[in-house]
Amino acid sequence: QKIRMMSGFTLRQKLSRYILENRDDSLEFKLTYNREELADYLGSTRPSVSRELSKMQEEGLISIERSKIKILDLEELKNYS
């Protein structure tokens, strides 16, 4: 799974795929990684992951509350994965 995540995708694509693969039926999930660990898992840096998550939240794709991510626009998020 990690190898697939690391392959030639943009950070947004990697994050979208990660979020979609880990969601539950209520379109939310609790992050099991902190931002540093998530960045390492995705082959990126913590500032880049934080910046991209913030952009995705500003665009109304997701909502982040501490370590809980809720999908607000499932169809648009699927377009990136």
C-alpha positions as CSV (number, residue, x, y, z in Angstrom):
1,Q,0.0,0.0,0.0
2,K,2.8,2.4,0.8
3,I,4.6,1.7,-2.5
4,R,1.4,2.6,-4.3
5,M,1.1,5.8,-2.3
6,M,4.7,6.8,-3.1
7,S,4.4,6.3,-6.9
8,G,4.2,9.3,-9.2
9,F,1.2,11.2,-7.9
10,T,0.8,14.7,-6.7
11,L,0.6,15.3,-2.9
12,R,-3.1,16.1,-3.3
13,Q,-3.7,12.9,-5.1
14,K,-1.8,11.0,-2.4
15,L,-3.8,12.7,0.4
16,S,-7.1,12.2,-1.4
17,R,-6.4,8.5,-1.9
18,Y,-5.3,8.1,1.8
19,I,-8.4,9.8,3.0
20,L,-10.7,7.8,0.8
21,E,-9.1,4.5,1.7
22,N,-9.4,5.2,5.5
23,R,-12.9,6.7,5.7
24,D,-15.8,4.9,7.4
25,D,-19.4,4.9,6.3
26,S,-20.0,8.3,7.9
27,L,-17.3,9.8,5.6
28,E,-14.9,10.5,8.4
29,F,-12.0,8.9,10.2
30,K,-9.4,9.5,12.9
31,L,-5.9,10.0,11.8
32,T,-3.6,7.3,13.2
33,Y,-0.5,9.3,12.2
34,N,0.6,12.7,13.4
35,R,1.5,15.1,10.5
36,E,5.1,14.2,10.5
37,E,4.4,10.5,10.3
38,L,1.7,11.1,7.6
39,A,4.2,13.1,5.6
40,D,6.8,10.3,5.9
41,Y,4.2,7.8,4.8
42,L,3.3,9.9,1.8
43,G,6.9,10.6,0.9
44,S,6.6,14.4,1.6
45,T,7.4,16.9,4.3
46,R,5.3,17.9,7.2
47,P,4.9,21.6,6.1
48,S,3.8,20.4,2.6
49,V,1.2,18.0,4.0
50,S,-0.1,20.6,6.5
51,R,-0.4,23.2,3.7
52,E,-2.2,20.9,1.3
53,L,-4.6,19.7,4.1
54,S,-5.3,23.4,4.8
55,K,-6.0,24.1,1.1
56,M,-8.3,21.1,0.9
57,Q,-10.2,22.4,3.9
58,E,-10.4,26.0,2.5
59,E,-11.8,24.5,-0.7
60,G,-14.5,22.7,1.2
61,L,-13.3,19.2,0.4
62,I,-12.7,18.2,4.0
63,S,-13.1,19.4,7.5
64,I,-10.3,18.8,10.0
65,E,-10.8,18.9,13.8
66,R,-7.7,17.8,15.7
67,S,-7.0,14.3,14.3
68,K,-10.5,13.8,12.9
69,I,-11.0,14.3,9.1
70,K,-14.5,14.5,7.7
71,I,-15.2,14.4,3.9
72,L,-17.4,17.2,2.8
73,D,-17.3,16.7,-0.9
74,L,-16.9,13.0,-1.7
75,E,-17.2,13.3,-5.5
76,E,-14.7,16.1,-5.8
77,L,-12.2,14.2,-3.6
78,K,-12.6,11.1,-5.8
79,N,-11.6,13.3,-8.8
80,Y,-8.2,13.7,-7.2
81,S,-7.6,10.1,-6.3
